[in-house]
Every structure is written in structure tokens, then in C-alpha cells.
Amino acid sequence: MTSVSNRPQTPHAGSRVQRDLAPAARHEPTPGPSVTTTMTMAADWRGRDADRAPGNADVCKPIRLWGCYDPAPEWGAALQRDAQAWADVYDVNTSRLIRMGNECTRYGLIELGGHPFVVGPTAIPAEAHVLTRILKAHPQIGAIFCVEPGTMQMSAESDDPSAAPRTPGYSERPISEYIASVARRDGLERDTRAGRATQPPVQLDGSLSRVQFMEFAGMERFDAEISREVLWRAGRGVAEFMRKNPGKIALVCSERGIARPCAVIASAALQLKHGDIGLRNALIATVVAQRSEASDHHINAASRSFDLIAEFARLLDMLRSPGRGEPRWERKVHLLRQRLPEFADARGSAAADWQTDAGRRRAADILEANFEAVAPLLASGGLPAGMALLWLRDELNVLSGVRFLSPSYMDGHIDRISQEDIDPDSAEAVRLVSFDDYGLMCDNKYYHAESVAGWYRACLQNNEFLSNPVSRAPVVALLIQEAEKARLESLFLHRPE
């Protein structure tokens, strides 16, 4: 693998803002294909007689790469301008791009956690022929995953009932519809406005009809951070395909930029590797070294989401493995187990016997099917229902859980700062969360919010950190009622002038 520090560098072709504004690199309009071009593409997809001959099916050749960092590789004649502009804008590591004959393509091979993926932009008309050649030459590429429905945008705006809005997730579309939309993208809108009939979809048969095309709904906003639920769902579809088809490779593409396919395969790799810590820690460096310096954008923006995805994948793997896991993991399972009936379906599937391996596997299936509901509980570190953390310092990773000291008072609680009685159920009652050698720990004593706020302001004025008045451990957060968070934030987070 070529590292970032060792491969030759070329000057950046502008800032990230300029990358977002660069029009030609991604899908600059080109003249619509002629009938001859479309017929040639159809022939590529149907395959020649030799490709259909017995004994030649699914012969997997190694995927050849360009092999060296080349600031100006040999692109195909029809793609020269678009591809070179794209490589310049994103500073692409061309050594990882797939070679077809003597030409370089825009599709790159990335390996994460021992799993190979192909990533690239959605094909423009000028490179549709290249895409068919790649798929024909490499039967191990078994599916194309487009991370947004842009490739079918025109058909989605038609009167086709199948183009109705869909729920978030992947939907399988005919591969012939995809390749036809690529071939006719520029001419389709003009033909529709002019009232001319469009050509029918390419009818596929032979070896390439085996390729699945999956289109994702839910990631249309290319300029926004990808939510953890969307990242999980997009990666899960790719991971499930690869689990069900050992030895097959997924091609993940996007109409916008270069970073979203890398975020999706990162999510898929974490799920395939059961949240491997080494893979999670090396994700950004590995992706950047193999693809582009701009390819880590969404992985960086959603760093905490990837931490959560890795944590959730490890938890599911533990539940599906025989026996019991480490105590800290079992504590998380215990917390989630209490909420499991909320996620179960109407058939009462939550009634799993947690003492058996089969019951734990069933519980894992229920939790996995309800990631959207489970993730906030896991991210909260097992906080009691209706409670939240108000961070006084930089927010820490609470995925390892918050340890709670059990209440040990027989009578009422006394604020150790003001020495006044306090009702634990009061909206003013807060608890101190400190950080020690074992992680986050919540004290079992209650304090008035006003007395803690006054003490906190005094510490800030003296350039000191707030510490627990009993243990002297540094206090990093307060455990408060979730409904009071907005009010208490204004009390604590507005620093004195």
C-alpha cells in the first residue's frame, strides 16, 4: 500500500470550496450518444459469443491497477478532459485506479480490513463503455451500489408509478435501466422536451445480466453531514451483499464528489470486521492513502457515528458468539435488555431466553433491526431514561458506559456545597460526573444547580478545573434531567467576562 507520506505529491487544485465548485470534473455535459453508440454498448453488455462459450463464465482475473502515482495517466480519448480535471480537483492517488488495457479509469480499488471494494463516480456517458469493460473483465464485481438516486433522477420525475418516493434504504433496480440512463443522460431531457420518443432500455443477457444494481434513498443532501442511521443502513446493505456472496466485490459510486462512497465502504468494513478497533483507528489514513486527500471528509465529519457503528458491531458479534463476553460488554447488554420489549414486533419476539446462545442470537437480531432506536441508548453510555449529560469540558466518548455509584442514603440528601437539603426529584438537582482511571463515574450525591454553577464560575475565574468536593476527581459533566438541559446550558456554559 502506498502511504501518503511516501507517494509523490502534486499541487492541490484548490481548496475544498473550490472542489465543491469545480463543475467539469464530475459530470460535465457531453453530446448525447448516437444510435450507433447505444447499439455498441448493448453489444458490450450482451457479450460476444466467446464470452458465452462454456468454460469461460465467471473466470476471475486479478484486477490490474495503474500501479504508480501518475499526475497525468493515459485516460481514454473520450474521457481525457473530464477524467484529468477530476483527478486534479481531488488529488486522486492514481496508483490505485483500475487499468483497462493501456488506459487508466476513474474506478479505484480500496482494501479495508482485508475486504476489497471498488469505488468511483457514477459513470458519465463518455465512460459507460469503460464501465462495461470493467464488469465484463472482472466477474468478481457482482453489484453496483449508488449511494443516492441521482442516476435515476429523470425517470423519478416521470409519470412512472415505480418512481414514487421510497423509504430510506436500498432498492434494487434493473441494471439495464442504469446502463441506459448513463448512455442517454444528456440527450434524455432534450428528447423529452422536444416530444421525441426515447430509446427503450438495453436488454441484457449473457454474463453481465448477473450484476445487481442497488440504489440508495436517504443521502440526497450531498452538502450535509451523513447521520449515523444513514451510514449504518448504507454500509449494512453493502456488507450483507458481501456476506451472502463470498468472494464478490461491491462497486460503490456517487454522483457527488469522492468522499461519500468511501464513508459507505468504511461503514461496511466495520460491520464485516465486527467493529475491529484497529480498523476503526486506521480508517482515515487507509482511505486517504488509497484514494484521495479529500476522501476522508464524511468519515471525519461523522467520526462519533463511526465510533458508535464499531461499538454496535462489536456488541452484536459478542451476542452471536458462544458463551459470555467481558463484564463491561455484558453491562451494556443488560441495559439494552431492559429496553428490548420496546423494539420487539407484535409476535412478542423479545421473549428471548438470555441464558441460551440461541436466545442471545435472537436478541442480537432484534437489536440490529432497530439500530435507529438502539443507537441513542448505546451512545448515552447507559444513562437512565429521561436523563442527559451536560458537558462542562470537551465531550468525551461515553460508549464505554458511565459507572453509577449506588445511592447509600437512608434519609434525605444534602448539597455538599450549600449544606442545604435537596430533593433528588427536583428540576434543580444535578449529579457530578467525573473522569478517573476507569472512565466516567457518576457520583451518588445531589447538588443544587445554582450552587454548582457558582462554584464552577469561581473555578473558571481562577483558571482551575471543577473537581468533586469529596473525591477531588476532575468533573467533566453533570447528570441532569433531559427536559432541563436547555435551561441549565445557559446557566453553566455562558462564561463570565
C-alpha positions as CSV (number, residue, x, y, z in Angstrom):
1,M,0.0,0.0,0.0
2,T,1.3,3.4,-0.9
3,S,1.4,5.8,2.1
4,V,0.5,9.5,1.8
5,S,4.0,10.5,3.0
6,N,5.8,8.4,0.5
7,R,3.9,8.9,-2.7
8,P,4.8,11.9,-4.8
9,Q,2.6,14.9,-4.2
10,T,1.2,17.3,-6.8
11,P,-0.1,20.8,-6.0
12,H,-3.6,20.9,-4.8
13,A,-6.0,22.2,-7.4
14,G,-7.8,24.5,-5.0
15,S,-9.4,24.4,-1.6
16,R,-12.3,22.2,-0.6
17,V,-14.6,25.1,-1.5
18,Q,-13.1,25.1,-5.0
19,R,-13.5,21.3,-5.2
20,D,-17.2,21.7,-4.5
21,L,-17.5,24.3,-7.2
22,A,-15.4,22.6,-9.8
23,P,-18.1,21.6,-12.4
24,A,-16.3,19.8,-15.2
25,A,-14.6,17.0,-13.1
26,R,-17.7,15.2,-12.0
27,H,-20.3,15.3,-14.8
28,E,-19.7,17.9,-17.4
29,P,-22.3,17.7,-20.1
30,T,-21.2,16.0,-23.3
31,P,-23.0,15.5,-26.5
32,G,-25.7,12.8,-26.3
33,P,-24.8,9.4,-27.7
34,S,-25.8,8.4,-31.2
35,V,-27.8,5.3,-32.0
36,T,-24.6,3.6,-33.0
37,T,-23.1,4.3,-29.6
38,T,-26.1,2.8,-27.8
39,M,-26.0,-0.2,-30.0
40,T,-22.3,-0.7,-29.3
41,M,-23.0,-0.5,-25.6
42,A,-25.8,-3.0,-25.9
43,A,-23.3,-5.4,-27.6
44,D,-20.8,-4.9,-24.8
45,W,-23.4,-5.8,-22.2
46,R,-24.7,-8.8,-24.2
47,G,-21.2,-10.1,-24.6
48,R,-19.6,-11.8,-27.6
49,D,-20.0,-15.4,-28.4
50,A,-16.6,-16.2,-27.0
51,D,-17.7,-14.7,-23.6
52,R,-20.7,-17.0,-23.5
53,A,-18.7,-20.1,-24.5
54,P,-18.8,-23.0,-22.0
55,G,-15.9,-22.8,-19.5
56,N,-15.4,-19.1,-19.9
57,A,-18.1,-17.9,-17.5
58,D,-17.0,-16.2,-14.3
59,V,-13.3,-16.6,-14.8
60,C,-12.0,-14.1,-12.3
61,K,-8.8,-12.3,-13.4
62,P,-6.9,-10.2,-10.9
63,I,-7.9,-6.6,-11.0
64,R,-5.0,-4.7,-12.6
65,L,-4.2,-1.3,-11.2
66,W,-2.4,1.7,-12.8
67,G,0.4,0.8,-10.3
68,C,2.2,4.1,-9.9
69,Y,1.3,7.6,-8.9
70,D,1.0,9.5,-12.2
71,P,-0.2,13.1,-12.3
72,A,-1.3,12.6,-15.9
73,P,-2.1,9.0,-16.7
74,E,-3.3,7.7,-20.0
75,W,-7.1,8.2,-20.0
76,G,-9.3,7.1,-22.8
77,A,-9.7,9.6,-25.6
78,A,-13.4,10.3,-24.9
79,L,-12.7,10.8,-21.2
80,Q,-9.4,12.7,-21.3
81,R,-10.6,16.2,-20.3
82,D,-13.2,15.1,-17.7
83,A,-11.0,12.5,-16.0
84,Q,-7.9,14.7,-15.8
85,A,-9.9,17.5,-14.3
86,W,-11.5,15.1,-11.8
87,A,-8.1,13.7,-10.8
88,D,-6.6,17.2,-10.4
89,V,-9.5,18.5,-8.3
90,Y,-9.5,15.7,-5.8
91,D,-5.7,14.9,-5.9
92,V,-6.5,11.3,-6.6
93,N,-3.9,8.6,-5.9
94,T,-3.8,7.2,-9.5
95,S,-1.7,4.2,-8.5
96,R,-4.9,2.6,-7.1
97,L,-7.1,3.3,-10.2
98,I,-8.1,0.3,-12.3
99,R,-6.3,-0.2,-15.6
100,M,-8.1,-1.5,-18.7
101,G,-5.5,-2.3,-21.3
102,N,-3.3,0.7,-21.7
103,E,-5.8,3.1,-20.3
104,C,-6.5,4.4,-16.7
105,T,-10.1,4.5,-15.4
106,R,-11.7,6.6,-12.6
107,Y,-12.6,3.5,-10.6
108,G,-10.3,2.7,-7.7
109,L,-9.6,-0.5,-5.7
110,I,-9.6,0.1,-1.9
111,E,-8.9,-2.6,0.7
112,L,-10.3,-2.1,4.2
113,G,-9.8,-4.8,6.8
114,G,-8.9,-7.4,4.2
115,H,-12.1,-6.7,2.2
116,P,-11.7,-5.2,-1.3
117,F,-14.1,-2.6,-2.6
118,V,-14.3,-0.7,-5.9
119,V,-15.2,3.0,-5.6
120,G,-15.8,5.6,-8.2
121,P,-18.1,8.3,-9.5
122,T,-21.3,7.4,-11.3
123,A,-20.4,6.8,-14.9
124,I,-20.8,9.7,-17.3
125,P,-21.8,8.9,-20.9
126,A,-18.2,9.1,-22.1
127,E,-17.1,6.3,-19.8
128,A,-20.1,3.9,-19.9
129,H,-18.1,1.8,-22.4
130,V,-15.3,1.6,-19.8
131,L,-17.6,0.5,-17.1
132,T,-19.0,-2.3,-19.2
133,R,-15.5,-3.5,-20.0
134,I,-14.5,-3.5,-16.3
135,L,-17.6,-5.5,-15.3
136,K,-17.1,-8.0,-18.2
137,A,-13.4,-8.4,-17.4
138,H,-14.0,-8.9,-13.7
139,P,-16.9,-11.2,-12.8
140,Q,-16.0,-10.9,-9.1
141,I,-17.6,-7.4,-9.2
142,G,-21.1,-8.6,-8.5
143,A,-23.1,-5.4,-7.7
144,I,-23.2,-1.7,-8.1
145,F,-24.3,0.4,-5.2
146,C,-25.2,4.0,-6.0
147,V,-25.4,6.0,-2.7
148,E,-28.0,8.4,-4.0
149,P,-30.8,8.1,-6.5
150,G,-29.3,10.7,-8.8
151,T,-28.7,8.2,-11.6
152,M,-32.4,7.6,-12.0
153,Q,-33.4,11.3,-11.4
154,M,-35.0,11.8,-14.7
155,S,-37.1,8.6,-14.5
156,A,-38.0,9.6,-11.0
157,E,-39.5,12.8,-12.3
158,S,-41.6,11.0,-14.9
159,D,-45.1,9.5,-14.5
160,D,-43.7,6.1,-13.8
161,P,-45.6,4.7,-10.7
162,S,-42.4,2.8,-9.7
163,A,-40.7,6.2,-9.3
164,A,-42.7,7.2,-6.3
165,P,-40.8,8.3,-3.2
166,R,-39.3,5.4,-1.3
167,T,-38.5,4.8,2.3
168,P,-34.8,5.2,3.2
169,G,-32.6,2.3,2.2
170,Y,-31.6,0.3,-0.9
171,S,-33.9,-0.7,-3.7
172,E,-32.9,-3.0,-6.5
173,R,-33.2,-1.5,-10.0
174,P,-32.8,-3.2,-13.3
175,I,-29.2,-3.0,-14.4
176,S,-30.4,-2.4,-17.9
177,E,-32.2,0.7,-16.7
178,Y,-29.0,2.0,-15.1
179,I,-26.8,1.5,-18.1
180,A,-29.4,3.0,-20.4
181,S,-29.7,6.1,-18.2
182,V,-25.9,6.5,-18.3
183,A,-25.8,6.3,-22.1
184,R,-28.7,8.7,-22.7
185,R,-28.3,11.1,-19.7
186,D,-27.5,14.2,-21.7
187,G,-30.0,13.5,-24.5
188,L,-32.9,12.3,-22.5
189,E,-34.1,15.6,-21.2
190,R,-33.8,17.2,-24.6
191,D,-35.7,14.4,-26.3
192,T,-38.4,14.7,-23.6
193,R,-38.8,18.4,-24.1
194,A,-38.9,18.0,-27.9
195,G,-41.5,15.3,-27.7
196,R,-39.3,12.7,-29.3
197,A,-39.6,9.1,-28.1
198,T,-36.6,7.8,-26.1
199,Q,-34.9,4.6,-26.9
200,P,-36.0,1.5,-25.0
201,P,-33.8,0.2,-22.2
202,V,-30.9,-2.0,-23.2
203,Q,-31.9,-5.7,-22.9
204,L,-29.2,-7.6,-21.1
205,D,-28.4,-11.2,-21.4
206,G,-25.2,-13.3,-21.1
207,S,-22.6,-12.8,-18.4
208,L,-23.4,-9.2,-17.3
209,S,-27.0,-9.7,-16.5
210,R,-25.7,-11.2,-13.3
211,V,-24.7,-7.7,-12.0
212,Q,-27.1,-6.3,-9.4
213,F,-27.8,-2.5,-9.3
214,M,-28.8,-1.1,-5.9
215,E,-29.9,2.5,-5.5
216,F,-29.9,4.2,-2.1
217,A,-32.6,6.7,-0.9
218,G,-31.8,8.9,2.1
219,M,-28.5,10.5,1.2
220,E,-29.7,13.2,-1.3
221,R,-28.2,16.1,0.6
222,F,-24.6,16.0,-0.5
223,D,-23.7,19.1,1.4
224,A,-24.8,17.8,4.8
225,E,-23.2,15.5,7.4
226,I,-24.4,12.0,7.0
227,S,-26.3,10.8,10.0
228,R,-25.3,7.7,11.9
229,E,-28.5,5.9,10.9
230,V,-27.9,6.5,7.2
231,L,-24.3,5.5,7.5
232,W,-25.3,2.3,9.2
233,R,-28.0,1.5,6.7
234,A,-25.9,2.3,3.6
235,G,-23.0,0.2,4.9
236,R,-25.2,-2.6,6.0
237,G,-26.6,-3.2,2.5
238,V,-23.0,-3.5,1.1
239,A,-21.9,-5.7,4.0
240,E,-24.9,-8.0,3.6
241,F,-24.2,-8.5,-0.1
242,M,-20.6,-9.4,0.6
243,R,-21.5,-11.8,3.3
244,K,-24.1,-13.6,1.1
245,N,-21.7,-13.7,-1.8
246,P,-18.2,-14.6,-0.6
247,G,-15.5,-13.6,-3.0
248,K,-17.7,-11.0,-4.6
249,I,-16.7,-7.3,-4.7
250,A,-19.1,-4.3,-4.4
251,L,-18.7,-1.3,-6.6
252,V,-19.9,1.8,-4.7
253,C,-20.4,5.0,-6.6
254,S,-21.7,8.5,-6.1
255,E,-22.8,11.4,-8.3
256,R,-21.4,14.0,-6.0
257,G,-17.7,14.3,-5.1
258,I,-15.4,11.5,-3.9
259,A,-16.0,11.1,-0.2
260,R,-19.4,9.5,0.2
261,P,-18.5,6.1,-1.3
262,C,-15.5,6.0,1.0
263,A,-17.8,6.6,4.0
264,V,-20.2,3.9,2.9
265,I,-17.4,1.3,2.4
266,A,-15.9,2.3,5.8
267,S,-19.2,1.5,7.4
268,A,-19.5,-1.8,5.6
269,A,-15.9,-2.8,6.5
270,L,-16.6,-2.1,10.2
271,Q,-19.7,-4.3,10.1
272,L,-17.9,-7.1,8.2
273,K,-15.0,-6.9,10.8
274,H,-17.3,-6.7,13.8
275,G,-16.1,-3.3,14.8
276,D,-12.4,-4.1,14.8
277,I,-10.7,-1.4,16.8
278,G,-7.5,-1.4,14.7
279,L,-9.6,-0.9,11.5
280,R,-11.6,1.9,13.1
281,N,-8.4,3.7,14.2
282,A,-6.8,3.3,10.8
283,L,-9.9,4.1,8.7
284,I,-9.0,7.7,7.7
285,A,-5.3,7.1,7.0
286,T,-6.1,3.9,5.0
287,V,-8.8,5.6,2.9
288,V,-6.7,8.7,2.2
289,A,-3.6,6.7,1.2
290,Q,-5.5,4.6,-1.3
291,R,-8.0,7.1,-2.7
292,S,-7.6,10.8,-2.2
293,E,-6.8,13.5,0.3
294,A,-10.5,14.6,0.0
295,S,-12.0,11.2,0.5
296,D,-12.0,11.3,4.3
297,H,-14.4,14.3,4.6
298,H,-17.5,12.4,5.6
299,I,-15.5,9.9,7.8
300,N,-14.1,12.9,9.7
301,A,-17.5,14.7,9.9
302,A,-19.2,11.7,11.3
303,S,-16.3,10.5,13.5
304,R,-18.6,9.8,16.5
305,S,-21.0,7.9,14.3
306,F,-18.3,5.6,13.1
307,D,-17.3,5.0,16.8
308,L,-20.9,4.1,17.5
309,I,-21.1,1.8,14.5
310,A,-17.9,0.0,15.5
311,E,-19.2,-0.3,19.1
312,F,-22.6,-1.7,17.9
313,A,-21.0,-4.2,15.6
314,R,-18.8,-5.5,18.4
315,L,-21.8,-5.8,20.7
316,L,-23.7,-7.8,18.1
317,D,-20.7,-10.1,17.5
318,M,-20.5,-10.8,21.2
319,L,-24.2,-11.7,21.4
320,R,-23.8,-14.1,18.4
321,S,-20.7,-15.8,19.8
322,P,-21.0,-18.7,22.2
323,G,-20.6,-18.0,25.9
324,R,-20.4,-14.7,27.6
325,G,-18.3,-11.6,26.9
326,E,-16.3,-9.2,29.0
327,P,-18.1,-7.8,32.1
328,R,-18.2,-4.2,30.7
329,W,-19.9,-5.5,27.5
330,E,-22.3,-7.6,29.4
331,R,-23.3,-4.5,31.4
332,K,-24.3,-2.8,28.2
333,V,-26.3,-5.8,27.2
334,H,-28.1,-5.7,30.5
335,L,-29.0,-2.0,29.9
336,L,-30.3,-2.7,26.4
337,R,-32.1,-5.9,27.6
338,Q,-34.3,-3.8,29.8
339,R,-35.5,-1.8,26.7
340,L,-35.7,-4.8,24.4
341,P,-39.5,-5.1,24.6
342,E,-39.8,-1.7,23.1
343,F,-38.1,-3.0,19.9
344,A,-39.9,-6.3,19.6
345,D,-42.5,-6.9,17.0
346,A,-46.1,-7.8,17.7
347,R,-45.3,-11.5,17.9
348,G,-43.5,-11.0,21.2
349,S,-40.1,-11.8,19.8
350,A,-38.5,-10.0,22.8
351,A,-39.2,-13.0,25.0
352,A,-35.8,-14.5,24.3
353,D,-34.1,-16.7,26.8
354,W,-30.9,-14.7,27.6
355,Q,-29.4,-17.8,29.3
356,T,-29.0,-19.6,25.9
357,D,-26.8,-18.9,22.9
358,A,-29.9,-19.1,20.7
359,G,-31.7,-16.5,22.8
360,R,-28.8,-14.1,22.7
361,R,-28.5,-14.5,18.9
362,R,-32.2,-13.7,18.6
363,A,-31.7,-10.7,20.8
364,A,-28.9,-9.6,18.5
365,D,-31.2,-9.8,15.5
366,I,-33.8,-7.6,17.2
367,L,-31.2,-5.0,18.2
368,E,-29.7,-5.0,14.7
369,A,-33.1,-4.5,13.1
370,N,-33.7,-1.5,15.4
371,F,-30.5,0.4,15.1
372,E,-32.2,3.8,15.0
373,A,-33.8,3.2,18.4
374,V,-30.8,1.3,20.0
375,A,-28.1,3.8,18.9
376,P,-29.1,6.7,21.1
377,L,-29.2,4.3,24.1
378,L,-25.8,3.0,23.4
379,A,-24.4,6.4,22.7
380,S,-25.7,7.7,26.0
381,G,-23.5,5.3,27.9
382,G,-26.5,3.7,29.6
383,L,-28.0,6.8,31.2
384,P,-31.3,6.4,33.0
385,A,-34.4,7.2,31.0
386,G,-35.1,10.9,30.9
387,M,-31.6,11.9,31.9
388,A,-28.8,13.7,29.9
389,L,-25.2,14.8,30.3
390,L,-24.3,18.5,30.3
391,W,-20.6,18.7,29.4
392,L,-18.6,21.3,31.2
393,R,-15.4,20.4,29.2
394,D,-14.7,18.8,25.9
395,E,-17.2,16.0,25.3
396,L,-15.7,12.5,25.9
397,N,-16.5,9.2,24.3
398,V,-19.1,7.6,26.6
399,L,-19.5,4.4,24.6
400,S,-17.7,2.5,27.3
401,G,-20.5,3.5,29.6
402,V,-21.0,5.6,32.7
403,R,-20.5,3.9,36.1
404,F,-23.0,4.9,38.7
405,L,-22.4,4.8,42.5
406,S,-25.5,3.2,44.2
407,P,-27.4,5.5,46.4
408,S,-26.4,4.9,50.0
409,Y,-28.5,7.4,51.9
410,M,-31.4,6.3,54.1
411,D,-32.6,9.8,54.7
412,G,-32.7,13.0,52.7
413,H,-29.9,14.3,50.5
414,I,-27.7,17.3,51.4
415,D,-26.0,19.5,49.0
416,R,-22.3,19.2,50.0
417,I,-21.6,22.8,48.7
418,S,-24.5,24.8,50.1
419,Q,-25.2,22.3,53.0
420,E,-28.9,22.6,52.3
421,D,-31.4,19.7,51.8
422,I,-32.2,18.9,48.2
423,D,-34.9,16.8,46.7
424,P,-33.4,14.3,44.2
425,D,-36.5,14.6,42.0
426,S,-36.3,18.4,41.8
427,A,-35.5,20.0,38.4
428,E,-32.6,21.8,40.2
429,A,-31.0,18.6,41.3
430,V,-27.8,17.6,39.5
431,R,-25.1,14.9,39.9
432,L,-21.4,15.2,39.2
433,V,-19.8,13.1,36.6
434,S,-16.0,12.8,36.9
435,F,-13.3,11.1,35.0
436,D,-10.9,8.6,36.6
437,D,-8.6,5.8,35.6
438,Y,-11.6,3.6,34.7
439,G,-13.6,6.1,32.7
440,L,-16.7,8.1,33.5
441,M,-18.2,7.8,37.0
442,C,-21.4,9.4,38.3
443,D,-21.5,10.3,42.0
444,N,-24.4,9.3,44.1
445,K,-24.8,12.7,45.7
446,Y,-27.1,15.5,44.5
447,Y,-26.4,19.2,44.3
448,H,-28.4,22.4,43.6
449,A,-27.7,23.6,40.1
450,E,-27.2,27.2,41.3
451,S,-24.6,26.2,43.9
452,V,-22.6,24.1,41.4
453,A,-22.8,26.9,38.8
454,G,-21.4,29.5,41.3
455,W,-18.6,27.1,42.3
456,Y,-17.9,26.4,38.6
457,R,-17.7,30.2,37.8
458,A,-15.3,30.7,40.7
459,C,-13.0,27.9,39.3
460,L,-13.0,29.5,35.8
461,Q,-12.0,32.9,37.2
462,N,-9.1,31.2,39.0
463,N,-8.1,29.2,35.9
464,E,-8.9,26.0,37.8
465,F,-10.9,22.9,36.9
466,L,-14.1,21.9,38.7
467,S,-13.4,18.9,41.0
468,N,-15.6,16.6,43.1
469,P,-15.7,18.1,46.6
470,V,-15.3,14.6,48.1
471,S,-13.1,12.6,45.8
472,R,-11.3,15.6,44.2
473,A,-11.6,13.8,40.8
474,P,-12.0,16.3,37.9
475,V,-15.7,16.9,37.0
476,V,-16.3,16.8,33.2
477,A,-20.1,16.8,33.1
478,L,-23.3,17.0,35.1
479,L,-26.1,14.4,35.0
480,I,-29.3,16.4,34.7
481,Q,-32.9,15.9,33.7
482,E,-33.2,15.9,29.9
483,A,-36.1,18.3,29.9
484,E,-33.9,20.9,31.8
485,K,-30.9,20.7,29.5
486,A,-31.6,23.9,27.5
487,R,-32.2,25.9,30.7
488,L,-29.1,24.6,32.5
489,E,-26.9,25.1,29.5
490,S,-27.4,28.8,29.6
491,L,-26.6,28.8,33.4
492,F,-23.3,26.9,33.0
493,L,-22.0,27.5,29.5
494,H,-22.1,31.3,29.5
495,R,-18.7,32.1,30.9
496,P,-18.2,35.4,32.8
497,E,-16.4,38.2,31.0
